Amino acid sequence: MITSLRGKIEYHGVGFVVVEVAGVGYKVNLPEDRAHELSGELLLFIHEVQRDDQHELFGFLSMEALGLFWKLTNVSGVGPKVGQKIVFANSVEKVKEKIMKGDLLFLIDIPGVGKKTAQKIILELKGSLVDDQTRPVGLDIDAVEALVGLGYSRRQAEDALVGLEAETTEDFIRAGLKVLSR
């Protein structure tokens, strides 16, 4: 799975750029206004979507932006294109702040986000974005995401992993599952 690309922008298209890395060009989806602002050498953090009929790469300028995108796309009704538009609607901190404050109008103004989807985003992410700012240092983010993917709430997953000692993400997940099964 591709998680980042460092290379030179060779082409600007409508809603994408082509980044050349070691002689190979990768089409990376970006919002139109941001795609044209970028040039030269850069590092993009990538979310890769593979479907039967297509393969897409969605680019972000920071790991924090990609992390917010992952949280947004975990909300039912938010696909990768809409999630990316939300992340690029303002700075990552401002977007998080608007969601935490329950700013419905901010989200509705983003193309592709309706009232119900905006309400869902606020309802589901309000608490987890606050948790981001108070997350204990050293917590294995991948293990948290794996436990959330298994159906536990973010708070349950983080609480189960706090204080555990393990060498790998897999070990953290196993240990977290043992704590949660009690």
N, C-alpha and C positions, 0 to 999 in steps of 0.2 A: 504494500500500500504506500502511495506517495504521500508524504507529510510536509515536505517543503521542497522548493525549487530555488536555486540560486543561479541566476543567469542574466542574459541581456534581452531586453524587449526588442524584438525584431519587427513586430507588426501590431498596429492598433486596429481592431475591428469594432463593430457595433456590439458593445457588451462583452468584449473579450480582448485579450492580448495574446500574442504568441511569444513565449519565452524560450530562447534558445539556450540549452544546457548541453555542453559537450557535443555540439553538432546536431542535436535533436531538438525539434521545435514542439513545444507543448502549448496547446490552446487552453488558456486559463480564463474562466468566466469571472468578470468583475463588473460592477455597475458602470454604465456608460460614462458618466461624468468622471469617475475615478480612473477608468481605463486610460483616458486621454491625458490625465495629469501625470502618469508614470512614464519614465523613460530611463534609458541606460541600464546599468547593472543594478539588480535588486534581489532581495530575498523575499519570497512569498511563502506563506504557510498555506498548506493545501488541504482541502477536504475532497476526497475522491468518491464519486458516485458511479457505481457499476450497475447497469441494468442489462436486460437481455439485448435490447436494441441500441443502447448507447453507453458511452463512457464519458463522464464529465469531470472536470477539475474546477473547483471553486477556490479563488485566491483571497488571502487576507494579509494585511500588513504586519500583524503581530500575533503571537501565540495567544495573547489575551483575547483578541478579536475572534480567533478561531474557537476558543473555549466558549465564548458567549454564543457563537453560532451553533455549536453542538447542543448547548442548553436550549436554544430556541427551536431547533429542529426536533428536539424530543417532545415538544408540545404538539399535540394532535392538531393537524390542519396547517402546520408551518413546514413547508418544503424548503429545499435548499435555496431556491431563487429568492423566495420571500425572506428567509432567514438572513441571507446575505444582504438584501436591501435594508433590513432592520439594523444590522451591524454597521453598515456604512451610512446610516441616516445622520449620525453625529459621532463624536468621539465615543469610544467604548465606555468610558466612565459616565458620560452624559446619558447614553442609552440605558445603562444599568440604573442610573439615578432616576430617570424618567419612569422606568418599569417599577422600581421600588416605591416611587411616589404614587403609582397608579395613574399616570398621565395617559388617559385613554385617547385624547385628541392627538398627541404626538404619534402614537402608533397608527391611528386611523388615517393620518395624513400620508403614510407610506403606501405607495401603490401596491396593491395585492393584499393589504391587511384590512379586513372588515371589522365591524364592531364586535362580533362574537369571537373572532380570532384574537383581537386585541384584549378582550376581557379574559380569555383563556390564558394568554401569555402572562398577564398581570397576576392572575390567580395562581398559576403554577410556578412562576419564577420569582415572585416577590420575596418569598422566604429564602430561596436558594441563593439569590444574589446577595442578600445580607450575609448569609453563611460564608460566601466567598471572602468577604472582608474580615471575618472573624475565624477563618479556618485555621486550625492549629498548624504550626510549621512542621514540615516533614511528612505530612499526610500524603499517601500515594493516591494521586488523582485518578489514575487509570483503574485502581482497585475500587475506588468510590464509584466511578462510572460503571464498572462491571456489576457491582451490587445493585446499583440503580436499574441497570438493564435487566436484572433478575427479578425486579418488582419491588425492591425495598425503597423507601423514601430516602432522599439525599441525607437528611438528618440521621436516620437510622444507620445508614451506611457509614457516615463519618463517625458517629458515636461508637460503632462497633470496631472501627479501625484505629481510633485514638489510643495511643499507648502500646499498640502491638509492635513486636519486633519481628521482622522478616527480611529476607535478602532479596526476594523477587516479588513482582506484582502478583504472580500466581500464588505465592506463599501468603501474601496479605489477603488475597481473596479467600483462600481456604480457611485461614484463621478468622477472618471476618464472618464467614458463614457459620463457623463453629459458635462464635459469640452470639450471632443472630438466632441460631436454632435453639438456644437455651430458653 
